[in-house]
Amino acid sequence: MPENNVTPDSNASLPTLQTKNSSRQWFVAPKPIKQLFDKFPLQTLPSNELPQRTARKRTQHTLYMFTTEDGALRNAPSFNPSCLKWQTYLKFTSLDFRTAPSTNHASPTGSLPFLLPFTPSASSPLPIPSTKLEKWTRDNKLDESGPPSLKYEAYKSLLDHRIRNAWLYTLYLTPSNFSSIARPLYILPCSSNTLVHAAIAHQLKQAAEAELLKQSTVIDMEALYKESEKAFFALSSLLGDDVYFFHADKPGLFDASVFAYTHLLLDEALAWQETRLVNILKKQGNLVRHQQRILQTYFDGMGV
C-alpha cells in the first residue's frame, strides 16, 4: 500500500475484519477474480532501472514520488502523506529540485519517495531513499538544525500511529472515500483493465486492514477516531500561538510531517465524502492556520 512502505502481498491470505459495528467479513475478492488469479497468480517482477533524466533537467535534483503528470509540472503537493512530508521538507531547505511521478515498483528500495541527486560528473548518481534524506540534507549543509529531542520523538509517534491509523481507515476502509480518492489516484492510473483495478483495490484494502490489525485484534472505528482527536489536540497544544513547532524560527521536519496530513485532509480538491477525520482536524484552528501558512509560503497556495 502506498503509505509509509506498506506493501500489499498478493499471496497472503486475507484476514477477517471485525468491527464493533459489524461482524461480517470485508473485502473478499469476487469469485470470478479469485478464479482468475488462482489460475494466473500475480508475480512480483524485479524492480525497474532508475528513471533516466532528460538533458533539459540535468541541472536539477529530482524527487520521484506519488503525483500526477500535471502535478509534477506544477510541483504541486503530493497526494501521498509520506511523499508530501519529504517534498515539503526539501522545500524548507530551499533545495532546487523538481518532482516526477513514479511508483513503488520503480523505486530502488520498493517505496517512495526517493531523490535522484544531480551530479556534474558523467557517473550515475546513487538514489537517496526517504530514510536517508534527512541525513543527506544535513551532510550537504541544507539543514543545520540540531538533532531531534526526546520530545520530538514522543510527538512524532502521534503522527506515525494515532493519526496515520485514522488516515488508513478513512481513506482505504471507508467505501465512499476509497471510491472518490484512492481509486482515481492509486488504481485507475495503473491500468485500463477492470480486473486489474479490482485486484489492486483488493490489495490496498487488505494492506490497510492488515496494518491496523497489527495493533489490535479488531478494527474499532470509534476508537480510531477518538485517538486521532486526542492526537490532533495534543499537536495543537504543542504548537500553541507559535508560527512553527518547537518555538522554531523556521519550519523543520516535524512541521512537514504534520502538514503532510493536515493539508491532504483540508485540500478541497480531494473531495472527501466521509469527513469525520476532516472535521476533527478543523476543531484545531492553529493547525489549520499552520497548514495554510505552509501552503501559501512554499506551494503558492496550490492544491493536489
CYANA upper distance limits for C-alpha pairs under 8 A (distance plus 0.5 A):
  1 MET  CA      5 ASN  CA      7.51
  1 MET  CA      6 VAL  CA      5.31
  1 MET  CA      7 THR  CA      5.19
  1 MET  CA      8 PRO  CA      5.96
  1 MET  CA    203 GLN  CA      8.01
  1 MET  CA    204 LEU  CA      5.83
  1 MET  CA    207 ALA  CA      6.45
  1 MET  CA    208 ALA  CA      7.65
  2 PRO  CA      6 VAL  CA      6.81
  2 PRO  CA      7 THR  CA      7.59
  2 PRO  CA     80 ASN  CA      7.82
  2 PRO  CA    104 ASN  CA      7.94
  2 PRO  CA    111 SER  CA      8.22
  2 PRO  CA    112 LEU  CA      8.39
  3 GLU  CA     80 ASN  CA      7.52
  3 GLU  CA     81 PRO  CA      7.51
  3 GLU  CA     82 SER  CA      6.89
  4 ASN  CA     82 SER  CA      6.26
  4 ASN  CA    111 SER  CA      8.25
  5 ASN  CA    110 GLY  CA      8.19
  5 ASN  CA    111 SER  CA      5.94
  5 ASN  CA    112 LEU  CA      8.04
  6 VAL  CA    207 ALA  CA      7.42
  6 VAL  CA    211 GLU  CA      8.24
  7 THR  CA    207 ALA  CA      7.45
  8 PRO  CA    203 GLN  CA      5.93
  8 PRO  CA    204 LEU  CA      6.94
  8 PRO  CA    206 GLN  CA      7.76
  8 PRO  CA    207 ALA  CA      5.69
  9 ASP  CA    203 GLN  CA      7.72
  9 ASP  CA    207 ALA  CA      8.12
 10 SER  CA     42 LEU  CA      7.17
 10 SER  CA    203 GLN  CA      7.19
 11 ASN  CA     42 LEU  CA      8.39
 14 LEU  CA     28 VAL  CA      8.11
 14 LEU  CA    206 GLN  CA      7.11
 15 PRO  CA    206 GLN  CA      8.25
 15 PRO  CA    209 GLU  CA      8.43
 15 PRO  CA    210 ALA  CA      7.56
 16 THR  CA     25 GLN  CA      6.05
 16 THR  CA     26 TRP  CA      7.51
 17 LEU  CA     23 SER  CA      8.37
 17 LEU  CA     24 ARG  CA      8.00
 17 LEU  CA     25 GLN  CA      6.06
 17 LEU  CA     26 TRP  CA      6.42
 17 LEU  CA    209 GLU  CA      7.59
 17 LEU  CA    218 VAL  CA      7.45
 17 LEU  CA    219 ILE  CA      7.41
 18 GLN  CA     22 SER  CA      7.12
 18 GLN  CA     23 SER  CA      6.04
 18 GLN  CA     24 ARG  CA      7.54
 18 GLN  CA     25 GLN  CA      7.57
 18 GLN  CA    218 VAL  CA      5.72
 18 GLN  CA    219 ILE  CA      6.49
 18 GLN  CA    220 ASP  CA      8.47
 19 THR  CA     23 SER  CA      6.89
 19 THR  CA    218 VAL  CA      6.35
 19 THR  CA    219 ILE  CA      5.67
 19 THR  CA    220 ASP  CA      5.76
 19 THR  CA    221 MET  CA      7.60
 20 LYS  CA    219 ILE  CA      8.32
 20 LYS  CA    220 ASP  CA      6.55
 20 LYS  CA    221 MET  CA      8.33
 27 PHE  CA    202 HIS  CA      6.86
 27 PHE  CA    205 LYS  CA      7.53
 27 PHE  CA    206 GLN  CA      7.61
 28 VAL  CA    202 HIS  CA      8.39
 29 ALA  CA     33 ILE  CA      6.96
 29 ALA  CA     34 LYS  CA      6.45
 29 ALA  CA    199 ALA  CA      8.48
 29 ALA  CA    202 HIS  CA      7.25
 30 PRO  CA     34 LYS  CA      6.70
 31 LYS  CA     35 GLN  CA      6.59
 32 PRO  CA     36 LEU  CA      6.68
 33 ILE  CA     37 PHE  CA      6.79
 33 ILE  CA    195 LEU  CA      7.41
 33 ILE  CA    198 ALA  CA      8.30
 33 ILE  CA    199 ALA  CA      8.02
 34 LYS  CA     38 ASP  CA      6.47
 35 GLN  CA     39 LYS  CA      6.77
 36 LEU  CA     40 PHE  CA      6.53
 36 LEU  CA     41 PRO  CA      8.34
 37 PHE  CA     41 PRO  CA      5.08
 37 PHE  CA     42 LEU  CA      7.26
 47 SER  CA    105 HIS  CA      6.14
 47 SER  CA    106 ALA  CA      6.30
 47 SER  CA    107 SER  CA      7.52
 47 SER  CA    108 PRO  CA      7.06
 47 SER  CA    110 GLY  CA      8.02
 48 ASN  CA    105 HIS  CA      7.37
 48 ASN  CA    106 ALA  CA      5.52
 48 ASN  CA    107 SER  CA      7.89
 48 ASN  CA    108 PRO  CA      8.12
 49 GLU  CA    106 ALA  CA      7.60
 49 GLU  CA    108 PRO  CA      8.21
 50 LEU  CA    106 ALA  CA      7.58
 50 LEU  CA    107 SER  CA      7.84
 50 LEU  CA    108 PRO  CA      7.65
 51 PRO  CA    106 ALA  CA      8.46
 53 ARG  CA     57 LYS  CA      6.90
 53 ARG  CA     58 ARG  CA      6.93
 54 THR  CA     58 ARG  CA      6.95
 58 ARG  CA    118 PHE  CA      7.06
 59 THR  CA    118 PHE  CA      6.69
 59 THR  CA    120 PRO  CA      8.47
 60 GLN  CA     96 ASP  CA      6.81
 60 GLN  CA     97 PHE  CA      5.80
 60 GLN  CA     98 ARG  CA      7.18
 60 GLN  CA    117 PRO  CA      7.97
 60 GLN  CA    118 PHE  CA      6.12
 61 HIS  CA     96 ASP  CA      7.19
 61 HIS  CA     97 PHE  CA      5.06
 61 HIS  CA     98 ARG  CA      6.87
 61 HIS  CA    115 LEU  CA      7.55
 61 HIS  CA    116 LEU  CA      6.39
 61 HIS  CA    117 PRO  CA      5.01
 61 HIS  CA    118 PHE  CA      5.28
 62 THR  CA     97 PHE  CA      5.98
 62 THR  CA     98 ARG  CA      5.50
 62 THR  CA     99 THR  CA      6.05
 62 THR  CA    100 ALA  CA      7.29
 62 THR  CA    115 LEU  CA      6.19
 62 THR  CA    116 LEU  CA      5.66
 62 THR  CA    117 PRO  CA      6.88
 62 THR  CA    118 PHE  CA      8.14
 63 LEU  CA     87 GLN  CA      8.01
 63 LEU  CA     97 PHE  CA      7.42
 63 LEU  CA     98 ARG  CA      6.71
 63 LEU  CA     99 THR  CA      5.22
 63 LEU  CA    100 ALA  CA      6.70
 63 LEU  CA    113 PRO  CA      7.24
 63 LEU  CA    114 PHE  CA      6.33
 63 LEU  CA    115 LEU  CA      4.92
 63 LEU  CA    116 LEU  CA      6.83
 64 TYR  CA     99 THR  CA      6.36
 64 TYR  CA    100 ALA  CA      5.38
 64 TYR  CA    101 PRO  CA      6.35
 64 TYR  CA    102 SER  CA      6.13
 64 TYR  CA    112 LEU  CA      7.47
 64 TYR  CA    113 PRO  CA      5.98
 64 TYR  CA    114 PHE  CA      5.98
 64 TYR  CA    115 LEU  CA      6.69
 64 TYR  CA    116 LEU  CA      8.15
 65 MET  CA     78 SER  CA      7.73
 65 MET  CA     83 CYS  CA      6.29
 65 MET  CA     99 THR  CA      7.53
 65 MET  CA    100 ALA  CA      6.82
 65 MET  CA    101 PRO  CA      5.96
 65 MET  CA    102 SER  CA      5.88
 65 MET  CA    103 THR  CA      7.56
 65 MET  CA    112 LEU  CA      5.99
 65 MET  CA    113 PRO  CA      5.08
 65 MET  CA    114 PHE  CA      7.48
 66 PHE  CA     78 SER  CA      6.44
 66 PHE  CA     79 PHE  CA      7.14
 66 PHE  CA     80 ASN  CA      6.66
 66 PHE  CA     83 CYS  CA      7.10
 66 PHE  CA    101 PRO  CA      6.09
 66 PHE  CA    102 SER  CA      6.36
 66 PHE  CA    103 THR  CA      7.10
 66 PHE  CA    112 LEU  CA      7.71
 66 PHE  CA    113 PRO  CA      7.95
 67 THR  CA     71 GLY  CA      6.31
 67 THR  CA     72 ALA  CA      6.81
 67 THR  CA     77 PRO  CA      8.34
 67 THR  CA     78 SER  CA      5.70
 67 THR  CA     79 PHE  CA      6.87
 67 THR  CA     80 ASN  CA      8.44
 67 THR  CA    100 ALA  CA      7.68
 67 THR  CA    101 PRO  CA      5.50
 67 THR  CA    102 SER  CA      7.90
 68 THR  CA     72 ALA  CA      6.58
 68 THR  CA    101 PRO  CA      6.39
 69 GLU  CA     73 LEU  CA      6.92
 69 GLU  CA    100 ALA  CA      7.93
 69 GLU  CA    101 PRO  CA      6.82
 70 ASP  CA     74 ARG  CA      6.88
 71 GLY  CA     75 ASN  CA      6.23
 71 GLY  CA     76 ALA  CA      5.39
 71 GLY  CA     77 PRO  CA      7.85
 71 GLY  CA     78 SER  CA      8.12
 71 GLY  CA    304 VAL  CA      7.40
 72 ALA  CA     76 ALA  CA      6.89
 72 ALA  CA     98 ARG  CA      7.95
 72 ALA  CA     99 THR  CA      5.67
 72 ALA  CA    100 ALA  CA      5.78
 72 ALA  CA    101 PRO  CA      7.00
 73 LEU  CA     99 THR  CA      8.15
 75 ASN  CA     98 ARG  CA      7.11
 75 ASN  CA     99 THR  CA      6.47
 75 ASN  CA    299 PHE  CA      8.42
 76 ALA  CA    299 PHE  CA      7.26
 76 ALA  CA    302 MET  CA      6.62
 76 ALA  CA    303 GLY  CA      7.04
 76 ALA  CA    304 VAL  CA      6.40
 77 PRO  CA     84 LEU  CA      6.59
 77 PRO  CA     87 GLN  CA      8.01
 77 PRO  CA     88 THR  CA      8.41
 77 PRO  CA    299 PHE  CA      7.78
 77 PRO  CA    302 MET  CA      7.85
 77 PRO  CA    303 GLY  CA      6.94
 77 PRO  CA    304 VAL  CA      5.82
 78 SER  CA     83 CYS  CA      6.63
 78 SER  CA     84 LEU  CA      5.46
 78 SER  CA     87 GLN  CA      8.11
 78 SER  CA    304 VAL  CA      6.82
 79 PHE  CA     83 CYS  CA      8.28
 79 PHE  CA     84 LEU  CA      7.44
 79 PHE  CA    185 LEU  CA      8.41
 79 PHE  CA    264 LEU  CA      7.27
 79 PHE  CA    304 VAL  CA      6.56
 80 ASN  CA     84 LEU  CA      6.42
 80 ASN  CA    260 ALA  CA      8.38
 81 PRO  CA     85 LYS  CA      6.52
 81 PRO  CA    260 ALA  CA      5.36
 81 PRO  CA    261 TYR  CA      6.44
 81 PRO  CA    264 LEU  CA      8.01
 82 SER  CA     86 TRP  CA      7.28
 82 SER  CA    112 LEU  CA      8.18
 82 SER  CA    113 PRO  CA      7.94
 82 SER  CA    260 ALA  CA      7.64
 83 CYS  CA     87 GLN  CA      6.55
 83 CYS  CA    112 LEU  CA      7.00
 83 CYS  CA    113 PRO  CA      5.81
 84 LEU  CA     88 THR  CA      6.39
 84 LEU  CA    256 ALA  CA      8.31
 84 LEU  CA    260 ALA  CA      5.78
 85 LYS  CA     89 TYR  CA      6.69
 85 LYS  CA    253 LEU  CA      8.27
 85 LYS  CA    256 ALA  CA      5.53
 85 LYS  CA    257 SER  CA      5.54
 85 LYS  CA    258 VAL  CA      8.41
 85 LYS  CA    259 PHE  CA      7.64
 85 LYS  CA    260 ALA  CA      5.47
 86 TRP  CA     90 LEU  CA      6.56
 86 TRP  CA    113 PRO  CA      8.04
 86 TRP  CA    130 SER  CA      7.72
 86 TRP  CA    133 LEU  CA      8.38
 86 TRP  CA    256 ALA  CA      7.70
 87 GLN  CA     91 LYS  CA      6.88
 88 THR  CA     92 PHE  CA      6.86
 88 THR  CA    256 ALA  CA      6.03
 88 THR  CA    260 ALA  CA      8.38
 88 THR  CA    298 TYR  CA      8.23
 89 TYR  CA     93 THR  CA      7.15
 89 TYR  CA    252 GLY  CA      7.14
 89 TYR  CA    253 LEU  CA      6.13
 89 TYR  CA    256 ALA  CA      5.96
 90 LEU  CA     94 SER  CA      7.15
 90 LEU  CA     95 LEU  CA      6.48
 91 LYS  CA     95 LEU  CA      6.73
 91 LYS  CA    298 TYR  CA      7.12
 92 PHE  CA    251 PRO  CA      7.15
 92 PHE  CA    252 GLY  CA      7.41
 92 PHE  CA    298 TYR  CA      8.08
 93 THR  CA    137 THR  CA      8.38
 93 THR  CA    142 LEU  CA      5.99
 93 THR  CA    143 ASP  CA      6.65
 94 SER  CA    142 LEU  CA      8.19
 95 LEU  CA    142 LEU  CA      7.90
102 SER  CA    106 ALA  CA      6.97
102 SER  CA    107 SER  CA      8.18
102 SER  CA    112 LEU  CA      8.34
103 THR  CA    107 SER  CA      7.18
103 THR  CA    111 SER  CA      8.10
103 THR  CA    112 LEU  CA      7.43
104 ASN  CA    110 GLY  CA      5.49
104 ASN  CA    111 SER  CA      4.93
104 ASN  CA    112 LEU  CA      6.09
105 HIS  CA    110 GLY  CA      6.04
105 HIS  CA    111 SER  CA      7.75
106 ALA  CA    110 GLY  CA      7.61
107 SER  CA    111 SER  CA      6.25
107 SER  CA    112 LEU  CA      6.92
107 SER  CA    113 PRO  CA      8.30
107 SER  CA    114 PHE  CA      7.62
108 PRO  CA    127 PRO  CA      8.20
109 THR  CA    129 PRO  CA      7.44
112 LEU  CA    129 PRO  CA      8.16
112 LEU  CA    130 SER  CA      7.75
113 PRO  CA    129 PRO  CA      7.23
113 PRO  CA    130 SER  CA      6.40
114 PHE  CA    127 PRO  CA      6.93
114 PHE  CA    128 ILE  CA      5.99
114 PHE  CA    129 PRO  CA      4.96
114 PHE  CA    130 SER  CA      6.08
115 LEU  CA    127 PRO  CA      6.11
115 LEU  CA    128 ILE  CA      5.44
115 LEU  CA    129 PRO  CA      6.96
115 LEU  CA    130 SER  CA      8.18
115 LEU  CA    133 LEU  CA      8.29
116 LEU  CA    125 PRO  CA      7.20
116 LEU  CA    126 LEU  CA      7.31
116 LEU  CA    127 PRO  CA      5.22
116 LEU  CA    128 ILE  CA      6.85
117 PRO  CA    125 PRO  CA      6.75
117 PRO  CA    126 LEU  CA      7.94
117 PRO  CA    127 PRO  CA      7.36
117 PRO  CA    128 ILE  CA      8.10
118 PHE  CA    125 PRO  CA      7.55
119 THR  CA    123 SER  CA      8.26
119 THR  CA    124 SER  CA      8.31
119 THR  CA    125 PRO  CA      6.92
128 ILE  CA    132 LYS  CA      6.70
128 ILE  CA    133 LEU  CA      6.72
128 ILE  CA    136 TRP  CA      8.25
129 PRO  CA    133 LEU  CA      6.87
130 SER  CA    134 GLU  CA      8.30
132 LYS  CA    136 TRP  CA      6.61
133 LEU  CA    137 THR  CA      6.71
134 GLU  CA    138 ARG  CA      6.85
135 LYS  CA    139 ASP  CA      6.50
136 TRP  CA    140 ASN  CA      6.66
137 THR  CA    141 LYS  CA      6.66
137 THR  CA    142 LEU  CA      5.42
137 THR  CA    143 ASP  CA      6.10
138 ARG  CA    142 LEU  CA      6.22
138 ARG  CA    143 ASP  CA      5.43
138 ARG  CA    144 GLU  CA      6.70
148 PRO  CA    152 TYR  CA      6.39
148 PRO  CA    153 GLU  CA      7.69
149 SER  CA    153 GLU  CA      7.12
150 LEU  CA    154 ALA  CA      6.82
151 LYS  CA    155 TYR  CA      6.87
152 TYR  CA    156 LYS  CA      6.48
152 TYR  CA    254 PHE  CA      8.20
153 GLU  CA    157 SER  CA      6.90
154 ALA  CA    158 LEU  CA      7.79
155 TYR  CA    159 LEU  CA      7.69
155 TYR  CA    235 LEU  CA      7.91
156 LYS  CA    160 ASP  CA      6.80
156 LYS  CA    254 PHE  CA      7.89
157 SER  CA    161 HIS  CA      6.33
157 SER  CA    162 ARG  CA      8.19
158 LEU  CA    162 ARG  CA      5.77
158 LEU  CA    163 ILE  CA      6.75
158 LEU  CA    231 ALA  CA      6.20
159 LEU  CA    163 ILE  CA      5.48
159 LEU  CA    164 ARG  CA      6.43
159 LEU  CA    231 ALA  CA      8.14
159 LEU  CA    257 SER  CA      8.10
159 LEU  CA    258 VAL  CA      7.74
160 ASP  CA    164 ARG  CA      6.03
160 ASP  CA    165 ASN  CA      8.45
161 HIS  CA    165 ASN  CA      6.21
162 ARG  CA    166 ALA  CA      6.95
162 ARG  CA    224 LEU  CA      7.63
162 ARG  CA    227 GLU  CA      6.27
162 ARG  CA    228 SER  CA      5.72
162 ARG  CA    231 ALA  CA      7.02
163 ILE  CA    167 TRP  CA      6.64
163 ILE  CA    227 GLU  CA      8.15
163 ILE  CA    228 SER  CA      5.47
163 ILE  CA    231 ALA  CA      7.23
163 ILE  CA    232 PHE  CA      8.26
164 ARG  CA    168 LEU  CA      6.65
165 ASN  CA    169 TYR  CA      6.84
165 ASN  CA    212 LEU  CA      7.15
165 ASN  CA    224 LEU  CA      7.24
166 ALA  CA    170 THR  CA      6.56
166 ALA  CA    224 LEU  CA      5.91
166 ALA  CA    225 TYR  CA      6.49
166 ALA  CA    228 SER  CA      6.74
166 ALA  CA    277 LEU  CA      7.91
167 TRP  CA    171 LEU  CA      6.46
167 TRP  CA    277 LEU  CA      8.29
168 LEU  CA    172 TYR  CA      6.17
168 LEU  CA    173 LEU  CA      7.58
168 LEU  CA    208 ALA  CA      6.49
169 TYR  CA    173 LEU  CA      5.32
169 TYR  CA    174 THR  CA      6.84
169 TYR  CA    208 ALA  CA      7.76
169 TYR  CA    221 MET  CA      8.21
170 THR  CA    174 THR  CA      5.63
170 THR  CA    177 ASN  CA      7.33
170 THR  CA    274 GLU  CA      8.02
170 THR  CA    277 LEU  CA      7.76
171 LEU  CA    177 ASN  CA      5.94
171 LEU  CA    178 PHE  CA      6.03
171 LEU  CA    181 ILE  CA      7.93
171 LEU  CA    182 ALA  CA      7.22
172 TYR  CA    177 ASN  CA      7.69
172 TYR  CA    178 PHE  CA      5.75
172 TYR  CA    182 ALA  CA      7.41
172 TYR  CA    204 LEU  CA      7.52
172 TYR  CA    205 LYS  CA      6.11
172 TYR  CA    208 ALA  CA      7.04
173 LEU  CA    178 PHE  CA      7.47
173 LEU  CA    205 LYS  CA      6.79
173 LEU  CA    208 ALA  CA      7.90
173 LEU  CA    209 GLU  CA      8.06
174 THR  CA    178 PHE  CA      6.60
174 THR  CA    274 GLU  CA      8.01
175 PRO  CA    179 SER  CA      6.64
176 SER  CA    180 SER  CA      6.75
176 SER  CA    273 GLN  CA      6.35
176 SER  CA    274 GLU  CA      7.11
177 ASN  CA    181 ILE  CA      6.12
177 ASN  CA    182 ALA  CA      7.49
177 ASN  CA    272 TRP  CA      6.48
177 ASN  CA    273 GLN  CA      6.07
177 ASN  CA    274 GLU  CA      6.75
178 PHE  CA    182 ALA  CA      5.22
178 PHE  CA    183 ARG  CA      6.42
179 SER  CA    183 ARG  CA      5.74
179 SER  CA    184 PRO  CA      8.00
180 SER  CA    184 PRO  CA      7.34
180 SER  CA    270 LEU  CA      8.47
180 SER  CA    271 ALA  CA      7.71
180 SER  CA    272 TRP  CA      7.76
180 SER  CA    273 GLN  CA      7.79
181 ILE  CA    185 LEU  CA      6.67
181 ILE  CA    270 LEU  CA      6.86
181 ILE  CA    271 ALA  CA      7.94
181 ILE  CA    272 TRP  CA      7.84
182 ALA  CA    186 TYR  CA      6.01
182 ALA  CA    187 ILE  CA      7.54
183 ARG  CA    187 ILE  CA      5.42
183 ARG  CA    188 LEU  CA      6.68
183 ARG  CA    201 ALA  CA      7.88
184 PRO  CA    188 LEU  CA      5.68
184 PRO  CA    189 PRO  CA      7.62
185 LEU  CA    189 PRO  CA      7.37
186 TYR  CA    190 CYS  CA      7.78
187 ILE  CA    191 SER  CA      7.93
187 ILE  CA    197 HIS  CA      6.43
187 ILE  CA    200 ILE  CA      6.96
187 ILE  CA    201 ALA  CA      7.37
188 LEU  CA    192 SER  CA      7.29
188 LEU  CA    197 HIS  CA      7.21
190 CYS  CA    197 HIS  CA      8.45
191 SER  CA    196 VAL  CA      7.23
191 SER  CA    197 HIS  CA      7.52
192 SER  CA    196 VAL  CA      8.34
192 SER  CA    197 HIS  CA      8.20
193 ASN  CA    197 HIS  CA      6.85
194 THR  CA    198 ALA  CA      6.74
195 LEU  CA    199 ALA  CA      6.75
196 VAL  CA    200 ILE  CA      6.64
197 HIS  CA    201 ALA  CA      6.58
198 ALA  CA    202 HIS  CA      6.62
199 ALA  CA    203 GLN  CA      6.78
200 ILE  CA    204 LEU  CA      6.65
201 ALA  CA    205 LYS  CA      6.75
202 HIS  CA    206 GLN  CA      6.51
203 GLN  CA    207 ALA  CA      6.47
204 LEU  CA    208 ALA  CA      6.77
205 LYS  CA    209 GLU  CA      6.60
206 GLN  CA    210 ALA  CA      6.53
207 ALA  CA    211 GLU  CA      6.60
208 ALA  CA    212 LEU  CA      6.85
209 GLU  CA    213 LEU  CA      6.65
209 GLU  CA    219 ILE  CA      8.46
210 ALA  CA    214 LYS  CA      6.88
211 GLU  CA    215 GLN  CA      8.10
212 LEU  CA    216 SER  CA      7.34
212 LEU  CA    219 ILE  CA      7.20
213 LEU  CA    217 THR  CA      6.22
213 LEU  CA    218 VAL  CA      6.89
213 LEU  CA    219 ILE  CA      7.09
220 ASP  CA    224 LEU  CA      6.81
221 MET  CA    225 TYR  CA      6.90
222 GLU  CA    226 LYS  CA      6.65
223 ALA  CA    227 GLU  CA      6.56
224 LEU  CA    228 SER  CA      6.75
225 TYR  CA    229 GLU  CA      6.68
225 TYR  CA    277 LEU  CA      7.44
226 LYS  CA    230 LYS  CA      6.89
227 GLU  CA    231 ALA  CA      6.70
228 SER  CA    232 PHE  CA      6.66
228 SER  CA    277 LEU  CA      8.40
228 SER  CA    280 ILE  CA      8.49
229 GLU  CA    233 PHE  CA      6.67
229 GLU  CA    280 ILE  CA      6.44
229 GLU  CA    281 LEU  CA      7.91
230 LYS  CA    234 ALA  CA      6.65
231 ALA  CA    235 LEU  CA      6.75
232 PHE  CA    236 SER  CA      6.57
232 PHE  CA    280 ILE  CA      8.34
232 PHE  CA    281 LEU  CA      6.96
232 PHE  CA    284 GLN  CA      7.77
233 PHE  CA    237 SER  CA      6.67
233 PHE  CA    284 GLN  CA      7.31
234 ALA  CA    238 LEU  CA      6.68
235 LEU  CA    239 LEU  CA      6.71
235 LEU  CA    287 LEU  CA      8.39
236 SER  CA    240 GLY  CA      6.56
236 SER  CA    284 GLN  CA      6.66
236 SER  CA    286 ASN  CA      6.94
236 SER  CA    287 LEU  CA      6.56
238 LEU  CA    245 PHE  CA      7.59
238 LEU  CA    246 PHE  CA      8.02
239 LEU  CA    243 VAL  CA      8.07
239 LEU  CA    244 TYR  CA      7.24
239 LEU  CA    245 PHE  CA      5.75
239 LEU  CA    246 PHE  CA      7.63
239 LEU  CA    247 HIS  CA      8.47
239 LEU  CA    286 ASN  CA      7.95
239 LEU  CA    287 LEU  CA      8.30
240 GLY  CA    286 ASN  CA      7.64
241 ASP  CA    286 ASN  CA      7.83
242 ASP  CA    247 HIS  CA      6.68
243 VAL  CA    247 HIS  CA      8.08
243 VAL  CA    248 ALA  CA      8.37
243 VAL  CA    249 ASP  CA      8.33
243 VAL  CA    290 HIS  CA      7.48
244 TYR  CA    248 ALA  CA      6.22
244 TYR  CA    249 ASP  CA      7.52
244 TYR  CA    250 LYS  CA      7.10
244 TYR  CA    251 PRO  CA      6.17
244 TYR  CA    255 ASP  CA      7.22
244 TYR  CA    290 HIS  CA      7.86
245 PHE  CA    251 PRO  CA      7.81
245 PHE  CA    254 PHE  CA      7.69
245 PHE  CA    255 ASP  CA      6.81
251 PRO  CA    255 ASP  CA      6.17
251 PRO  CA    256 ALA  CA      7.99
252 GLY  CA    256 ALA  CA      6.95
253 LEU  CA    257 SER  CA      6.64
254 PHE  CA    258 VAL  CA      6.78
255 ASP  CA    259 PHE  CA      6.57
256 ALA  CA    260 ALA  CA      6.56
257 SER  CA    261 TYR  CA      7.73
258 VAL  CA    262 THR  CA      6.74
259 PHE  CA    263 HIS  CA      5.95
259 PHE  CA    290 HIS  CA      8.26
259 PHE  CA    291 GLN  CA      6.19
259 PHE  CA    294 ILE  CA      8.18
260 ALA  CA    264 LEU  CA      7.07
261 TYR  CA    265 LEU  CA      6.74
262 THR  CA    266 LEU  CA      6.56
262 THR  CA    281 LEU  CA      7.86
262 THR  CA    287 LEU  CA      8.00
262 THR  CA    288 VAL  CA      7.79
262 THR  CA    291 GLN  CA      6.80
263 HIS  CA    267 ASP  CA      6.20
263 HIS  CA    291 GLN  CA      6.41
263 HIS  CA    295 LEU  CA      8.40
264 LEU  CA    270 LEU  CA      7.94
265 LEU  CA    272 TRP  CA      8.37
265 LEU  CA    277 LEU  CA      8.14
265 LEU  CA    278 VAL  CA      5.96
265 LEU  CA    281 LEU  CA      8.49
266 LEU  CA    278 VAL  CA      7.15
266 LEU  CA    288 VAL  CA      8.47
267 ASP  CA    271 ALA  CA      8.29
267 ASP  CA    303 GLY  CA      6.65
267 ASP  CA    304 VAL  CA      7.77
268 GLU  CA    272 TRP  CA      8.11
268 GLU  CA    303 GLY  CA      8.37
269 ALA  CA    303 GLY  CA      7.01
269 ALA  CA    304 VAL  CA      6.99
270 LEU  CA    304 VAL  CA      7.84
275 THR  CA    279 ASN  CA      6.51
276 ARG  CA    280 ILE  CA      6.77
277 LEU  CA    281 LEU  CA      6.90
278 VAL  CA    282 LYS  CA      6.81
279 ASN  CA    283 LYS  CA      7.17
280 ILE  CA    284 GLN  CA      8.31
281 LEU  CA    287 LEU  CA      8.14
281 LEU  CA    288 VAL  CA      8.15
282 LYS  CA    287 LEU  CA      8.42
282 LYS  CA    288 VAL  CA      7.02
284 GLN  CA    288 VAL  CA      7.15
285 GLY  CA    289 ARG  CA      6.76
286 ASN  CA    290 HIS  CA      6.52
287 LEU  CA    291 GLN  CA      6.73
288 VAL  CA    292 GLN  CA      6.77
289 ARG  CA    293 ARG  CA      6.49
290 HIS  CA    294 ILE  CA      6.88
291 GLN  CA    295 LEU  CA      6.60
292 GLN  CA    296 GLN  CA      6.56
292 GLN  CA    301 GLY  CA      8.32
293 ARG  CA    297 THR  CA      6.55
294 ILE  CA    298 TYR  CA      6.20
294 ILE  CA    299 PHE  CA      7.84
295 LEU  CA    299 PHE  CA      5.52
295 LEU  CA    300 ASP  CA      6.86
295 LEU  CA    301 GLY  CA      5.56
295 LEU  CA    302 MET  CA      7.49
296 GLN  CA    300 ASP  CA      5.19
296 GLN  CA    301 GLY  CA      4.83
296 GLN  CA    302 MET  CA      8.24
297 THR  CA    301 GLY  CA      8.04
